[in-house]
Amino acid sequence: MRVSVPETTLVRRGLTFLLASAGGGLFWVLGLPLPFLFGPMAFCLAAALAHLPITGFGQVSVAARTILGVAVGASITPDVIAELPRMALSVALIPVFIALIALVGVPFFRRLWGFDAPTAYYAAMPGGLQDMVIFGTEAGGNPRALSLIHATRVLIIVTLAPFILSQFYGAALTNPIGDPAASLPWHEMAIMVVAAWVGWKGGVRLGLFGASILGPMIVTAALSLTDVIHSRPPAEAIVVAQFFIGCGIGVHFLGVTWKEVTRVVAAGVAYVLVLATLAAGFTGLVTALGLGDPVPVFLAFAPGGQAEMTVLAIVTGADLGFVITHHLTRIVIVIVGAPVVARIIARGRPG
């Protein structure tokens, strides 16, 4: 059978890279915010919806996420540790935040959109996309629906968050993402590369969730706290991380059918409004109580992906320690609770 466009993995990735590069270049020339995140995301999303033969970059994309783990870890200094008690009250609100999401989100998907119980629960939980799809599938949920709903959530929040930050909080998205590589000590950059690799692979071996980010973060934080490294990864590395994150968000919509758009994606869009309302309420509460500044509190409670919120925290100059502590708490609670809920759902199913 003859095909008009070769669809080997190499060719598909080549096309994806060219489209993403074109998107990043165009957004950069136009002076749009975060061009190397939103350019690749927009072009890959358009290509996916047009059913072009594109694909993700596999382990290369995972490796790119380690850069963000190193960036967060390098930002954890003794001064940040000294601030942890100040975060305790706002972190204590995270379980309440998740409980409200479950109470509102599960009936939303179950009764309004007709999803089965496991799909409704794992679609409602604001955990990592891959984690929720894996746990949801094991619990008997629909993996395609879960993937599209969470991809829609991340896409919309990542797209709207910069607008909200600039228009409602007056935050400039111009904070330097890092120093140029030429200005950093070569031995520190070499140490960061080793920390990224050891943290990632060590985290995978230990079964650490989000190993590509959390493993490098833990290793680099230890190096930062012991005065071994004194800077974040170079700006060029952060740009690479943004590029592959943007590609990944767009590629998740590959093969979407019109039926899925009108039901699954529409449910995801509607649910983002629910999440946004809850997140706005908690952001206002934490800010009013004086537990944090508006921008980092917004990013801490925004139910987007951990990697994407890290990028926004970097470009706004927000307190990375505050943002990542809250996101880690949210993810830990959701992940730890997922197997428990899966067993409850399994017991409640006939047969």
C-alpha positions as CSV (number, residue, x, y, z in Angstrom):
1,M,0.0,0.0,0.0
2,R,1.5,3.3,-1.1
3,V,1.3,6.3,1.2
4,S,1.8,9.9,0.1
5,V,3.9,10.9,3.1
6,P,6.4,8.5,4.7
7,E,5.3,7.9,8.3
8,T,8.4,6.4,9.9
9,T,9.1,7.7,13.4
10,L,12.2,9.5,12.2
11,V,10.3,11.3,9.4
12,R,7.4,12.2,11.7
13,R,9.7,13.6,14.3
14,G,11.5,15.5,11.6
15,L,8.3,17.1,10.5
16,T,7.3,17.8,14.1
17,F,10.7,19.5,14.7
18,L,10.4,21.7,11.6
19,L,6.8,22.8,12.5
20,A,7.7,23.5,16.1
21,S,10.8,25.4,15.0
22,A,8.8,27.5,12.5
23,G,6.3,28.2,15.3
24,G,8.9,29.3,17.7
25,G,10.7,31.4,15.1
26,L,7.5,33.2,14.1
27,F,6.4,33.9,17.7
28,W,9.9,35.2,18.4
29,V,9.9,37.5,15.4
30,L,6.4,38.8,16.3
31,G,7.6,39.6,19.8
32,L,5.0,37.4,21.5
33,P,5.4,36.2,25.1
34,L,7.2,32.9,25.7
35,P,7.8,32.3,21.9
36,F,9.7,29.0,22.4
37,L,6.9,27.5,24.4
38,F,3.8,28.9,22.7
39,G,5.1,28.8,19.1
40,P,5.8,25.1,19.1
41,M,2.6,24.4,21.1
42,A,0.5,26.3,18.6
43,F,2.0,24.9,15.5
44,C,2.0,21.3,16.8
45,L,-1.6,21.7,18.0
46,A,-2.7,22.9,14.5
47,A,-0.8,20.1,12.9
48,A,-2.4,17.5,15.2
49,L,-5.9,18.8,14.6
50,A,-5.1,18.7,10.8
51,H,-4.1,15.1,11.2
52,L,-0.6,15.7,9.9
53,P,1.9,12.8,10.5
54,I,3.6,14.3,13.6
55,T,4.7,12.6,16.8
56,G,6.4,13.3,20.1
57,F,10.1,13.0,20.8
58,G,9.9,10.2,23.4
59,Q,12.8,10.2,25.8
60,V,14.3,13.4,24.4
61,S,11.3,15.3,25.7
62,V,11.6,13.5,29.1
63,A,15.3,14.5,29.2
64,A,14.4,18.1,28.5
65,R,12.1,18.2,31.5
66,T,15.2,17.4,33.7
67,I,16.4,20.9,32.9
68,L,13.4,22.3,34.9
69,G,14.1,20.0,37.8
70,V,17.7,21.3,37.9
71,A,16.4,24.9,37.7
72,V,14.1,24.4,40.6
73,G,16.7,22.5,42.7
74,A,19.3,25.3,42.1
75,S,16.8,27.8,43.4
76,I,16.4,26.0,46.7
77,T,18.9,27.8,48.9
78,P,19.3,28.1,52.6
79,D,17.2,31.3,52.4
80,V,14.3,29.3,50.8
81,I,14.5,26.6,53.5
82,A,14.3,29.3,56.2
83,E,11.0,30.4,54.5
84,L,9.3,27.0,54.7
85,P,7.5,27.6,58.0
86,R,5.9,30.7,56.4
87,M,4.4,28.5,53.8
88,A,2.9,26.0,56.2
89,L,-0.6,27.5,56.5
90,S,-1.1,27.9,52.7
91,V,0.3,24.4,52.1
92,A,-2.3,23.1,54.7
93,L,-5.0,24.4,52.4
94,I,-4.0,22.1,49.5
95,P,-5.8,19.0,50.9
96,V,-9.0,21.2,51.3
97,F,-8.5,22.4,47.7
98,I,-8.2,18.9,46.4
99,A,-11.2,17.7,48.4
100,L,-13.4,20.4,46.9
101,I,-12.2,19.6,43.4
102,A,-13.2,15.9,44.0
103,L,-16.6,16.9,45.4
104,V,-17.3,19.2,42.4
105,G,-15.4,17.5,39.6
106,V,-16.5,13.9,39.9
107,P,-20.3,14.7,39.8
108,F,-19.5,17.1,37.0
109,F,-18.1,14.4,34.7
110,R,-20.3,11.6,36.0
111,R,-23.8,13.3,35.9
112,L,-23.4,16.1,33.4
113,W,-21.2,14.3,30.8
114,G,-22.0,10.7,31.4
115,F,-18.5,9.3,32.1
116,D,-18.1,6.1,34.0
117,A,-16.9,6.3,37.7
118,P,-13.2,5.7,37.2
119,T,-13.0,8.1,34.2
120,A,-14.9,10.8,36.1
121,Y,-12.6,10.6,39.1
122,Y,-9.3,10.6,37.3
123,A,-10.5,13.2,34.9
124,A,-11.4,15.5,37.8
125,M,-8.1,15.1,39.7
126,P,-5.5,17.8,38.8
127,G,-2.5,15.4,38.8
128,G,0.1,14.9,36.1
129,L,-1.3,13.9,32.7
130,Q,0.7,10.7,32.5
131,D,0.0,9.7,36.1
132,M,-3.7,10.2,35.8
133,V,-4.0,8.3,32.5
134,I,-2.0,5.3,33.9
135,F,-3.9,5.2,37.2
136,G,-7.3,5.8,35.5
137,T,-6.7,3.1,32.9
138,E,-5.7,0.6,35.7
139,A,-8.9,1.4,37.5
140,G,-11.0,0.7,34.4
141,G,-11.3,4.3,33.0
142,N,-11.1,5.4,29.4
143,P,-7.4,6.3,28.6
144,R,-8.2,8.3,25.5
145,A,-10.8,10.4,27.3
146,L,-8.5,11.0,30.2
147,S,-5.6,11.9,28.0
148,L,-7.7,14.5,26.1
149,I,-9.3,16.0,29.1
150,H,-6.0,16.5,30.9
151,A,-4.2,17.8,27.7
152,T,-7.1,20.3,27.3
153,R,-6.7,21.4,30.9
154,V,-3.0,22.0,30.6
155,L,-3.4,23.7,27.1
156,I,-6.0,26.2,28.3
157,I,-4.3,27.0,31.6
158,V,-0.9,27.4,30.0
159,T,-2.4,29.7,27.3
160,L,-4.5,31.8,29.6
161,A,-2.1,32.1,32.6
162,P,0.3,34.6,31.0
163,F,-2.7,36.8,30.0
164,I,-4.1,36.7,33.6
165,L,-0.7,37.3,35.1
166,S,0.0,40.4,33.0
167,Q,-3.5,41.9,32.9
168,F,-4.8,41.2,36.4
169,Y,-1.6,40.9,38.4
170,G,0.6,43.3,36.5
171,A,3.3,40.7,36.2
172,A,5.9,41.2,33.5
173,L,6.9,38.0,31.6
174,T,10.4,39.5,31.1
175,N,12.4,38.1,33.9
176,P,15.6,36.5,32.6
177,I,15.2,32.8,32.4
178,G,18.9,32.3,33.1
179,D,22.3,33.6,32.3
180,P,23.9,32.8,28.9
181,A,26.0,29.6,28.9
182,A,29.1,31.6,28.0
183,S,28.8,33.5,31.3
184,L,28.5,30.4,33.6
185,P,31.4,28.3,35.0
186,W,31.8,25.3,32.8
187,H,32.4,23.0,35.8
188,E,29.0,24.0,37.3
189,M,27.2,23.3,34.0
190,A,28.9,19.9,33.9
191,I,27.8,19.2,37.5
192,M,24.2,20.2,36.5
193,V,24.3,17.7,33.6
194,V,25.4,14.9,35.9
195,A,22.8,15.9,38.5
196,A,20.1,15.9,35.9
197,W,21.1,12.4,34.7
198,V,21.7,10.8,38.1
199,G,18.5,12.4,39.5
200,W,16.4,11.3,36.6
201,K,17.6,7.7,36.3
202,G,17.9,7.3,40.0
203,G,14.4,8.5,40.5
204,V,13.1,6.0,37.8
205,R,14.9,3.2,39.5
206,L,13.4,4.1,42.9
207,G,9.9,4.5,41.4
208,L,9.7,8.2,42.1
209,F,6.7,9.8,40.5
210,G,7.6,12.6,38.2
211,A,11.2,11.3,38.2
212,S,12.4,13.4,35.3
213,I,11.7,16.6,37.3
214,L,11.8,15.6,41.0
215,G,14.9,13.4,40.8
216,P,17.1,16.2,39.3
217,M,15.5,18.7,41.6
218,I,16.4,16.7,44.8
219,V,20.0,16.1,43.6
220,T,20.5,19.7,42.6
221,A,18.9,21.1,45.7
222,A,21.4,19.1,47.8
223,L,24.2,20.5,45.7
224,S,22.8,24.1,46.1
225,L,22.4,23.7,49.8
226,T,25.9,22.5,50.2
227,D,27.4,25.4,48.2
228,V,28.5,23.3,45.3
229,I,26.5,25.2,42.6
230,H,25.4,28.8,42.6
231,S,23.3,29.3,39.5
232,R,20.5,27.9,37.5
233,P,20.9,26.2,34.1
234,P,21.8,28.5,31.2
235,A,19.1,30.4,29.3
236,E,19.7,28.2,26.3
237,A,18.8,25.1,28.2
238,I,15.6,26.6,29.6
239,V,14.6,27.5,26.0
240,V,15.2,23.9,25.0
241,A,12.9,22.7,27.8
242,Q,10.2,25.1,26.8
243,F,10.4,23.9,23.1
244,F,9.8,20.3,24.0
245,I,7.1,21.0,26.5
246,G,5.3,23.1,23.9
247,C,5.6,20.3,21.4
248,G,4.3,17.7,23.9
249,I,1.1,19.7,24.7
250,G,0.3,20.1,21.0
251,V,1.0,16.5,20.0
252,H,-1.4,15.1,22.6
253,F,-4.2,16.2,20.3
254,L,-3.1,14.0,17.5
255,G,-5.9,11.9,16.0
256,V,-8.7,13.8,17.7
257,T,-12.1,13.1,16.0
258,W,-15.0,15.4,15.7
259,K,-17.0,13.2,18.2
260,E,-14.2,13.6,20.7
261,V,-14.1,17.4,20.2
262,T,-17.8,17.7,20.8
263,R,-17.9,15.5,23.9
264,V,-14.5,14.9,25.5
265,V,-12.6,18.1,24.7
266,A,-15.8,20.1,25.3
267,A,-16.0,18.5,28.8
268,G,-12.4,19.4,29.4
269,V,-12.9,23.0,28.4
270,A,-16.0,23.3,30.6
271,Y,-14.1,21.7,33.5
272,V,-11.3,24.2,33.2
273,L,-13.9,26.9,34.1
274,V,-14.8,25.0,37.2
275,L,-11.2,24.6,38.2
276,A,-10.4,28.2,37.5
277,T,-13.2,29.3,39.8
278,L,-12.0,27.1,42.7
279,A,-8.3,28.2,42.1
280,A,-9.3,31.8,42.0
281,G,-11.2,31.4,45.3
282,F,-8.2,29.9,47.0
283,T,-5.8,32.4,45.5
284,G,-7.9,35.2,46.9
285,L,-8.2,33.6,50.3
286,V,-4.5,32.9,50.7
287,T,-3.6,36.4,49.5
288,A,-6.2,38.0,51.7
289,L,-4.8,36.1,54.7
290,G,-1.3,37.5,53.9
291,L,0.1,34.0,53.4
292,G,1.8,34.9,50.1
293,D,2.2,37.4,47.3
294,P,-0.4,37.4,44.6
295,V,1.7,36.1,41.6
296,P,3.3,33.1,43.4
297,V,0.0,32.3,45.1
298,F,-1.8,32.3,41.7
299,L,0.9,30.0,40.2
300,A,0.9,27.8,43.2
301,F,-2.9,27.1,43.0
302,A,-3.2,27.2,39.2
303,P,-4.1,23.6,38.3
304,G,-1.7,23.4,35.3
305,G,1.2,21.0,34.8
306,Q,4.1,21.2,37.2
307,A,6.6,21.8,34.3
308,E,4.5,24.5,32.7
309,M,4.0,26.4,36.0
310,T,7.7,26.2,36.7
311,V,8.4,27.9,33.4
312,L,5.9,30.7,34.2
313,A,7.4,31.1,37.7
314,I,10.8,31.6,36.2
315,V,9.8,34.2,33.6
316,T,7.7,36.2,36.1
317,G,10.4,36.1,38.7
318,A,8.0,34.5,41.2
319,D,9.2,32.6,44.3
320,L,10.0,29.2,42.8
321,G,10.3,27.6,46.2
322,F,6.7,28.7,47.1
323,V,5.3,27.6,43.8
324,I,6.9,24.2,43.6
325,T,6.2,23.4,47.3
326,H,2.5,23.8,46.7
327,H,2.5,21.9,43.4
328,L,4.5,19.0,44.9
329,T,2.0,18.8,47.8
330,R,-0.9,18.7,45.4
331,I,0.7,16.0,43.2
332,V,1.7,13.9,46.2
333,I,-1.8,13.9,47.7
334,V,-3.4,13.1,44.3
335,I,-0.8,10.3,43.5
336,V,-1.0,8.7,47.0
337,G,-4.8,8.8,46.9
338,A,-5.1,7.4,43.4
339,P,-4.4,3.7,44.2
340,V,-6.8,3.9,47.2
341,V,-9.6,5.3,45.1
342,A,-8.9,2.7,42.4
343,R,-9.4,-0.1,44.9
344,I,-12.6,1.5,46.1
345,I,-13.9,1.8,42.6
346,A,-12.9,-1.8,41.8
347,R,-14.9,-3.1,44.8
348,G,-17.9,-1.1,43.8
349,R,-18.0,-2.5,40.2
350,P,-20.1,-5.5,39.5
351,G,-18.2,-8.8,39.0
